[in-house]
Amino acid sequence: MKKNRVGKAAIFEDREIRKIRESFSQFHRAIFEIALFTGERMGAIIQLRVTDVYLDPQTRKLHQEITFAARTRKARPDGSRETRQIPIQPDLRSFLLSYQPPRSGYLFPGKESDHITYNAVYDYWSKKFAYLGLDHRGFSTHSTRRWFITQLAQNGIDIKTIQAITGHSNINVLMGYVDASPDRIKNAMATLSI
């Protein structure tokens, strides 16, 4: 995990995502998968209600989108918050159909609070990253958000669409999430010719 919350969160590589998926409990994998395929911040994910994801949790019937209520999301500089609805990506849909959610209340209930705490998620992920030998890479719970945004950019999605998906009000802040690998820089340079 990141040391003293300094610097940008590292971005996962495919092989690291596979290791994490194999290692995490189903409960924490559900948090990870939602984070990975929605790009939402952890504070909003841990406050998801079962009904924000599932039409019927007993039959595991899903909504078409995951709804992140405004009250759970980070406030903008002016103090406003917006509800964000994200279509459920096919891989995430498959996982959520196999996941057994609680019947009601929070999707990720906590032991001492209504929902799992950020610290509980952070501690679990930190221990797993250390166990997997990934603790030196600088991952954090925000790594999923950086992966999500970078993947969209690398897949050719224009920045205005990414902004609409993520809810960023400032494109400059959004651009800070996009990572350019040395291979992508090399490939970009190879496209230039006269």
C-alpha positions in Angstrom: 0.0 0.0 0.0 1.0 3.6 -0.4 3.3 4.9 2.4 1.9 7.9 4.3 -0.7 8.5 1.5 2.1 10.2 -0.6 1.9 10.2 -4.4 -0.5 8.7 -6.9 -1.9 5.2 -6.3 -0.2 2.7 -8.6 -2.3 1.1 -11.4 -2.9 -2.6 -11.4 -1.5 -4.8 -14.2 -3.7 -7.7 -15.5 -1.6 -10.4 -13.7 -1.9 -8.5 -10.4 -5.7 -8.3 -10.8 -5.8 -12.0 -11.4 -3.8 -12.6 -8.2 -6.0 -10.3 -6.2 -9.2 -12.0 -7.4 -7.9 -15.4 -6.5 -6.8 -14.2 -3.0 -9.7 -12.0 -1.8 -12.7 -13.4 0.1 -16.0 -13.1 -1.9 -17.0 -10.2 0.3 -13.9 -8.2 -0.5 -13.8 -9.4 -4.1 -17.3 -7.9 -4.5 -15.9 -4.5 -3.2 -12.9 -4.9 -5.5 -14.9 -5.8 -8.6 -17.4 -2.9 -8.1 -14.4 -0.5 -7.6 -12.6 -1.8 -10.6 -15.6 -1.7 -13.0 -17.3 1.5 -11.8 -14.3 3.7 -11.0 -16.1 4.9 -7.9 -14.4 6.1 -4.7 -14.3 3.6 -1.8 -16.3 5.9 0.4 -19.3 5.6 -1.9 -18.9 1.9 -2.6 -18.9 0.9 1.1 -22.2 2.8 1.5 -24.0 1.0 -1.3 -27.4 -0.4 -0.3 -28.5 -3.8 -1.6 -31.2 -2.0 -3.5 -28.7 0.2 -5.3 -27.4 -2.9 -7.1 -30.1 -5.6 -6.9 -33.8 -5.4 -7.8 -34.3 -8.7 -5.9 -31.4 -9.9 -3.8 -32.9 -13.3 -3.1 -33.1 -14.2 -6.8 -30.0 -12.0 -7.5 -31.9 -10.0 -10.1 -29.8 -6.9 -10.9 -30.6 -3.4 -11.9 -29.1 -2.2 -15.3 -27.0 0.3 -13.4 -25.4 0.7 -10.0 -26.6 3.8 -8.2 -24.2 5.8 -6.0 -26.5 8.1 -4.0 -25.4 11.8 -3.8 -25.1 11.6 0.0 -22.4 8.9 -0.3 -20.2 10.7 -2.9 -17.4 13.2 -2.5 -18.5 16.8 -2.5 -17.3 19.2 -5.2 -15.5 22.4 -4.2 -18.8 24.2 -4.1 -20.2 21.6 -1.7 -22.6 20.0 -4.2 -22.9 16.3 -4.7 -24.5 14.3 -7.5 -26.0 10.9 -7.7 -24.0 8.7 -10.2 -25.5 5.8 -12.1 -23.1 3.4 -13.9 -24.2 0.7 -16.3 -23.1 -2.7 -15.0 -20.2 -3.9 -17.1 -20.6 -7.6 -18.3 -17.8 -9.1 -16.2 -19.1 -7.3 -13.1 -22.6 -8.5 -14.0 -21.4 -12.1 -14.1 -19.7 -11.7 -10.7 -22.7 -10.0 -9.1 -25.0 -12.7 -10.3 -22.9 -15.3 -8.4 -22.5 -13.2 -5.3 -24.9 -13.7 -2.4 -25.9 -10.3 -1.2 -27.6 -9.6 2.2 -31.4 -9.5 1.9 -31.6 -5.8 2.8 -29.6 -2.9 4.2 -26.0 -2.2 3.2 -24.5 -4.4 0.5 -21.3 -4.5 2.6 -22.4 -4.6 6.3 -19.9 -3.9 9.0 -19.2 -5.6 12.3 -19.5 -2.5 14.5 -21.2 0.0 12.1 -24.0 -0.1 9.6 -21.6 -0.6 6.8 -18.0 -1.8 6.6 -15.6 1.0 7.4 -13.0 2.4 5.0 -10.3 1.4 7.5 -11.5 -2.2 7.6 -11.3 -2.4 3.7 -7.9 -0.7 3.8 -6.5 -3.1 6.4 -7.8 -6.2 4.6 -6.4 -5.0 1.2 -3.1 -4.0 2.8 -2.6 -7.4 4.4 -3.6 -9.2 1.1 -1.3 -7.0 -1.0 1.6 -7.8 1.4 0.8 -11.6 1.3 0.8 -11.5 -2.5 4.1 -9.6 -2.6 2.4 -6.5 -4.0 2.9 -4.1 -1.0 5.9 -2.5 -2.6 4.0 -1.3 -5.7 2.2 1.6 -4.0 -1.4 0.3 -4.4 -4.3 1.8 -2.5 -8.0 1.6 -2.6 -7.8 4.4 -5.2 -5.8 2.2 -7.6 -9.0 0.7 -8.9 -10.2 4.2 -9.9 -6.9 5.0 -11.6 -7.1 1.6 -13.4 -10.7 2.3 -14.6 -10.0 5.7 -16.0 -6.7 4.7 -17.6 -8.3 1.7 -19.2 -11.1 3.8 -20.7 -8.5 6.3 -22.1 -6.3 3.5 -23.5 -9.3 1.9 -25.1 -9.9 5.1 -27.1 -12.8 6.6 -25.1 -12.7 10.4 -25.5 -12.0 12.5 -22.4 -15.5 14.1 -22.4 -17.2 10.7 -22.2 -14.8 9.6 -19.4 -15.7 12.9 -17.6 -19.4 12.1 -17.9 -18.8 8.6 -16.6 -16.6 9.5 -13.6 -18.4 12.7 -12.7 -15.3 14.9 -12.6 -16.1 18.6 -12.9 -12.6 19.5 -13.9 -10.9 17.8 -16.9 -7.4 18.7 -15.5 -8.1 16.7 -12.4 -9.4 13.8 -14.5 -6.3 13.9 -16.7 -4.2 13.3 -13.5 -5.7 9.8 -13.3 -4.6 8.7 -16.8 -1.4 6.9 -16.9 0.9 6.7 -20.0 3.1 3.6 -20.0 6.4 3.7 -21.8 5.1 1.3 -24.4 2.1 3.5 -25.1 4.4 6.5 -25.5 6.6 4.5 -27.9 3.6 3.4 -29.9 2.2 6.9 -30.1 5.5 8.2 -31.4 5.6 5.5 -34.1 2.3 6.9 -35.5 4.0 10.1 -36.6 5.3 10.4 -40.1 5.6 12.8 -43.0 
